[in-house]
Amino acid sequence: MTTQDDTQLPMSAGRITFRLTLTSLIITELFSGVLQVYFAPIYPTLAKQFDVNVATLSWALTGYALATAVFTPLFAKLGDVYGHSKVLKIEVAIVAIGCILIAVAPVFWMLVVGRILQGAFAAYLPLMFGLIHARHTRGETTRAVSYLSGVLIFGILVGLLATSLILGLQNGTRWVLWLPAFGTTAGFLLLFIVRAPKVTRAPDSRVDWMGAILLAVGFAGLIFGITKGTGWGWGSFPTIATIVAGLVILTIWVFTALHTKQPMVDVRYVFRRLLVPVYIIGFIIYFGAVGAQVVTSTFMGLPTDQGGLGLSGSEIGFLLLPGYAVMFIVIMFTARLGRAIGFRWTMFLGCAAFLIGYGGLVFTHGTLAGFLIFLWIASGGFGFIEAATRTVVVNALRDNEIAIGEGVYELSITVGGAIGSAVLAAIMASNVASTTQLTTVGGYVIIWSLLGVLGVVATAVSIGYAIVDKTRHTAAATTGNSID
């Protein structure tokens, strides 16, 4: 596409400095981290407030998860066609409206609608990376990827702390619900600092709406089946039918994309050998990092006479904070480390730390110190992966496919996290003591062993990926040809 729009603005024409642009994006991304965690502690209170049972309450989570699958590819592609800045503002406005609806909701289903609108946040990073990439140098883009990924983790940390503190106040739940509403609205207003010229579309540029529908419905079906699997039963007809239907629709989407002149996603390009290993690594790491969140906290709270650490809720929260701090610090240094040793080798470090961390828990879970040390090592590995994988993806894409290509990566890690949560929850549920109905230590060891094996796979993929990169660069230097 030859369009000159705000996603393809020459650097010489940019009037907004890198720092000013990044600052406006950071505020928005900070509160995207907050809105990802602020809901979890208040689910029980909301169930009482709206007088709904657990099955009904779960729609607040299911609707949110489905929305991320639908909105991510849609907004990413719209950004590539109509301009990242314009579409990002629309997206943040939708999320802000969702936050406000939740804060004022008089009935439960209005809250669910708000959660669905909040799901639009999932396309923030693809659009932000596309905006930065088009306006600034490769080095600035690399730093922005690290900063924005780090701010996301910092936002999660802030969200956990702020929610805990606010809930202790009178009418704390109401104020917690307003927290992301205020922050997202402020972020929306600050986005107008990033000014862009009028978009001029090329005559042949368009959105593949059929492809968008197939991709969104396919991923939604897959995630819906995974989300409901535990409640419906993994061998039940609804679970199997929903997951299979999602996979069939995604297969149809791939076929149509291969035979469409301007597809939603250029499948051959986005899924070429240069990027597939990154998707695999992201899927595996998020499978473990997201899926193990409940595993970690429940083991830490498991009574000592059952083999756990016997910690209280406040103690668990306090001891989890250093892990997020390690993650944040690592992300902040990823850009510098990536420039020094290469981002593919940085990905290897992340995979190796993931392997050492979760593999080590198999042997050290008996002591608090040993458990925390290896848990924090795994957290550091996740930090490397957070920034390095996104940097590799952004640098490997064409200018007019930055957002949708990065959006595909975001979908891969979303699915990885959803599957990880479901699989690990199933392992926990199938390994409970008959007397206490709590997951046994043996069940936790099975989970950590599985994550260790997946860490071996991810590490092997990352080593091969890094070696291939070195070989390609050596060959290019010898022949004088471009590696692209």
Buried (B, 14 or more C-beta within 10 A) or exposed (E): BEBBBBBBBEEEEBEBEBEEBBBBBBBBBBBBBBBBBBBEBBEEBBBEBBEBEEEBBBBBBBBBBBBBBBBBBBBBBBBBBBBBBBBBBBBBBBBBBBBBBBBBBEEBBBBBBBBBBBBBBBBBBBBBBBBBBBBBEEEBBBBBBBBBBBBBBBBBBBBBEBBBEBBEEEEBBBBBBBBBBBBBBBBBEBBEEBEBEEBEBEEEBEBBEBBBBBBBBBBBBBBBBBBBBBEBEBEEEBBBEBBEBBBEBBEEBBEBBEEBEEBBBBBEBBBEEBBBBBBBBBBBBBBBBBBBBEBBBBBBBBEEEBBBBBBEEEBBBEBBEEBBBBBBBBBBBBBEBBEEEBBBBBBBBBBBBBBBBBBBBBEBBEEBEBBBBBBBBBBBBBBBBBBBBBBBBBBBBEEBBBBBBBBBBBBBBBBBBBBBBBBBBEBBEEBEBEEEEBBBBEBBBBBBBBBBEBBBBBBEBBBEBBEBBEEBEEEEEEEEEEEE
